[in-house]
Amino acid sequence: MTWTTERVDLLKKLWTDGLSASQIAGELGGVTRNAVIGKVHRLGLSGRAKAPAPVQKARKIAKPATGASGGSSLPSKGGMMPQSHGATALKMESAPAPAPAPQERPVAELVPLSQRATILTLNERTCKWPIGDPTSDDFYFCGHSSDPGVPYCAYHCRIAYQPATDRRRDRKAAAG
């Protein structure tokens, strides 16, 4: 297929009329959408203005209700709290976070059988901390209640989210 002057004129007309490259290819016949796009670029035809995107209303983000512990269970990182909504999920807020209530468990994880969770029983409100070897029959997840926006219970959040300065200090102490 060659680009004759008649076909080029028709391409120009259809392009200025606002047809898509696929529609133009269909009208011309014997050419692909990509061939139309290539010819448009080689001819230097102006790009068409895109239709204005509909204005989206700002979503109101509901603050999670505080549980019986009286605050978030996510630990503070130097007075900063990570957000967990939208494109700013990792952005740090400057407001200091309330200290989590002491809720220590022994190092040896002993979760009652009734609270142990399997992959099939996990949901957005259960702690997803894995316990044991995934290849063994006695593997399970913590299953305790977690706060909105975090995958772990308060205890496992303190383990998972350690400030970088604490990790560096612990590493230096172990090496020295």
N, C-alpha and C positions, 0 to 999 in steps of 0.2 A: 504494500500500500504506500502510495506517495502522497505528499501534501501538495495538492493542486491549489491554484489561487482561489478557486471557488470554495474548496474545503476550508482553506485558511480564513477566507472572508466569513464563512458560516461559523467557524470556530470563534472568531472575534465577536460576531454578533451574539452568539449564544452566551459567550463569556460575559459580555457587557449586560446581557439580560439577567444575569445572576444565576444561570444554571450551574449545577455542580459538574465536576470533571466526569463523573460517572454518567450523568445525564447527557452531557455533550458527546461522550464516546458512544452512547446508545443512539443518539441522533445521527452522528456521522456514519456509524457502522464500520466495521473492519479495523477499528483502533481500540486500544485499551485506555483505561482511565489514566495510567501512568504515561502513555504516549501523549495524551491531551495535556497533562500537567507539564511534561517536558517541552512541548511545543509552545505552551503559554509562556514558560520561562524564557525560551529562546527568542520569542517575539517581543519579550519585555512588556507584556501586558500588565497593567497595574493590578495589584492585589485588591481584592474587593474588601470593603469594610465588613467586619464581622457584625452580626446582629448583637446588640447590647445584651449582655448577660442579665438575667433577672436579678434584681436586688434582693439579697437574702436578708431577712431580719436576723439581728443578733440573737443567738439562743441564750436564754436565761439558764444559768447553771445552778441547779438547786444544791444548797449546802447539805452534806450528809448529816443526818441527826446523830448527835453524840450518844454513844451507848452508856451503859452503867459505869464504865471506867472514867467517863467525864472528858474524854478527848481522843485524839487520834492515837493509834498505836504505832504509827510510823515514826521511827526515831529521828531526832533532829540531826542535821548535818551542819554543824557550826552555826546554829540559829536559823537555818534555812530549811524549808519544807518543799519537797518536790510536788508539783501539781500532777494531777492524773487525768486531765481533760484535754482532748483535742490535740492540736499541733504544738501546744506548749506543755506537753506531758512531762518533759524533763526540765522545764524552766524552774529555777529556784525562786521562791518567794522570800521576801526579806523579813517577814514577820516571824518572830521566834515561835517555835512549836512548843506546845505544852509537854511537860515531861510525862512519859507514860507511867502508869501506875505499876509498881513493882509486882511482877507476876512471874516469878522464876519457877522453872521446872528443873528437876534433876537432870544432869548431863545424860544419864541413861534414859532414853525416851521410853516411857511406859504410858502408852495411850490405851485406855480401856477398850476392850473388844467392841463395845457398842458404839464407840466414837471413831473407830478406824474407818478410813474411806478407801474405796477402790476407784479405779479410773472411771468406772460407770456411775459411781455415786457422787462424784465431785460436782459442785456447781459454783456459781460466782460468789457465794457467801461461805465457802468452806476453805480451810487452809490446805494448800496444795504442796506442802513440804513433804518430800519423799523420805520414807524411813525404811532402811534395809536395802538389800540387794535386789534390783528389779528382776533378776533372773531366778530368784528363789520364790517358793510358795508363800513365805511369810512376809512378803513385801506389801506395804500399804502406805497411805498418805495420812498426815496428821488428822485432818478432818474437823479440827476445832473451828469455831466461828471466826471469820476474818472481817475486817472493816471494809467498807466500800472503797474500791479503787486499788486495793492491794491484794496480792494473791496469798498472803500468809497471815497467820494469827499474830498477836502482839509479840509473843515469845520468839517466833521464827523471823519476824521482821527485824528484831534487834540483832539476830545472827546474820541475816542476809544483807541488811543495809548498814554497814559499818562505815563511818567516815574514813576517807582516804588517809588522813593524818594518823588515825589510830592504827591502821594497817601498817603504815610505814614505820611507826614507832615500835610495833610488835615485831616486825621483821628485823629491825636493827637490834632489838634486845635479844632475839634468837641467834643472830649472827655473831654478836659480840660477847 
